[in-house]
Amino acid sequence: NYHYIVPELGQSKIMLTENKPLIEYRLAKKELGIETIPTMIGPFTFVHLSKVEGNYNKDFYIPKISAAYIDILKELAKEGIKEVYIEEPALVLDLTKNQIDSVISVYNQISDSVKDIDITIQTYYEAVSDYERLMNELPVKGIGLDFVSNTENLEFLQNKGFPKDKVLNAGIVDGRNIWKTNI
C-alpha cells in the first residue's frame, strides 16, 4: 500500500509560506557537511493528484501553483543552488494534448523566470506520454526515464533519439521491488 496526503485546492490563496527544499538543503549542509541536490514533487503532478473543491477545475490552479514553484526556485537560486530535481510521475499517465501543453507551458514559465538553476525532471514506473514533445519541448537540463517497468521508453529512445542538449537519467533500479537491489 502506498499512501500520500492528498492536497485539497479550494478558494484559499496559493502562496509560498515555507521553502522545505531550502530548509532541508541548509540542514544537510550545516549538520552533515553534505552538498545536496534539492528534490520536490513537480507542479503538474501536485495539481494532478489534488482534490479540487468548489466549481474550479485543475487547470485553474496550474498557473497559481507554478508561481509558488517559481518562488521556491528563486530562493534556492539565491542560496547558490545550481541544480534541482523535480519529480513528475504524472507524466507517465495517459495525458491529453491539452495536459501536455500545460506541462510544457508550466516549465516554459519556470525557465523564463528562473535562469540560474538547472532542472532535471524525473519520471518513473512507466513510459512517458508523448515522448517526442516532452523530450524536445521541455526547457530543462535533464530528463529521467524508467527502463525497468516496460520497454517503451527504450523503444522511444532507440527509434526517436534523445536531444543532444539534455542529460538522460536512466532509471535502472526497480522502485516497486521490496527486495534489496544488487547493484
N, C-alpha and C positions, 0 to 999 in steps of 0.2 A: 504494500500500500504506500502510495506517495501522496502526501498531503501538503497543501500550501494555503496560506491565508489569502482569501480572495479579496482583492481591493474592491471597494464599493465606490462608484463615482456618482455623485449627485450634484446638487447645486452649489456646494462649497467651492470657494476659490482655491484653485490649484496653485501652490507656490512651494518653493524650497524652504523648509524650516530647519533641516539638519542635513548636512552632507556626510552621510555614513561612509561612502568610499574614501573621502578625505580623512575622516576621523580614524578609520582603520589603517590607512596608509601611514598617517603620523604615528600611530601606536606601534606598528611594526617597525618603523624606522627608529623611533626613540627607545622602545623597550628591548628590541631584539637586534637592532642594527641592520635590519633587512630592508633593501630597496625592493618594493613590490610593484606589481602592475595592478592597479585597481580594476575590479571586475564588477559589473552590475547587470541586472536584467534590462533588456532594451525597451525603449518606449513603445514600440509596436506590440511586443509580447505583453507588456504591462497592461496596455489598454485592451488587447485581445482577450486576456484572461480575466478582466474585470467584470464585475456585475454593474450594470447601469440602472440607476433608479430614475423614475420620472419619465418624461416624454423625450428624452435625449437618446441619440444613438451613439455608438462608439466613435464614429467619425468626428463627432462634435468635440471629443476630448483630445484627439491626436495632437492638434497644434498647442493646446494648453499643457499637455504632458511634455511635449517637445521643448517648450520654453523652460520648464523646470530642469530638464536634462541639460539644456544649454547652460543654465546657471551652475549646475553641478560641474560640468566640464570646464567652464571658465574658472571656477575656484581651483580645480585640480591643476589647470594650466598655470595659474598664478602661483601655485605651490612649486612649480617647476617640473611637474609630472609630464613626461613626453609620450606615454603610451597608455591606452585603456582598452580593456576587452569588454565588449558589450554582447551579452548573450541574447540571441533572438531565436529561441526554439520554435516560435510560431511560424518561422519561415519555411518549415518543413510540412506545414499543413497544406491542404488544397486551397490555395488562395485565389481570389478573383483578380482580374486585371486591375480593378479599382483598388484592391488591397495592395497589390504590388506597386501601383502608382503611389499610394500613400506611404509605403515604406521608403521608396526612393525619394519622395518629397521630404520626408522627415529627415533623412540623412543628408540631403542637399542643404536643408535649413541648418542643420547642425554643422556641417562642413563650412558653410558660408559664415557662420557665427563664431566658430572656434577653430582657429587655424594652427594653433601651437601643439595640438595633441594628435598623434596617430591613433586611429581607431581600427581595431580588429573586431569584426562581427563573428561570433561563434554560433554555429547551429549544431544540432546533434539528434541522434536516433533515427533519422530518415533522410531521404533525398530532398533537396530544396525545391520549392515551387519556382517555376520559370527561371531555370538555371541561367540562360543567356542574359536576360535582363538584369538579374541580380549581380552576376559576375561583372558585367560590362558597365552598368549604370550606377552602382553604389559607389559613392566617393569616399572609399575607405582604403586604409593601407593593406588590410588583410581580411581573409575570409576563412573560417574554419568549417570544414565539411566532414561528415561522418562517412567512414569507409568500412564500417563493421556491420551495420544493421542490414544493408542490402547492397546491391551492386550498381544502383542507378547513378549515384554521384561519380563513381569511377567511369561508368559508361559516358556520362556527360563530359567528364574531363578528357577522356580519350577521343571522343567524337567532336567536341566543340572547343576544346582547348581551355586555357586559363589565361587571363590577362597578364601580360608581362610586367605591368606596373603594380601588381598586387602580390602579396605573400599568401601562400596556401598553407593553412594549418591543417594537417591531416589527422583526423580522429581515427586512431587505430586500437584503442582500448574499449572493450565492451562495457559501457556505462550501466547496462542493465544486469550484468552478471554479478551475482553476490559473492563470487569467489575471488580470491586474491589473484591478480594478474602476474604471470611470469614474464616479465619484460625481457 
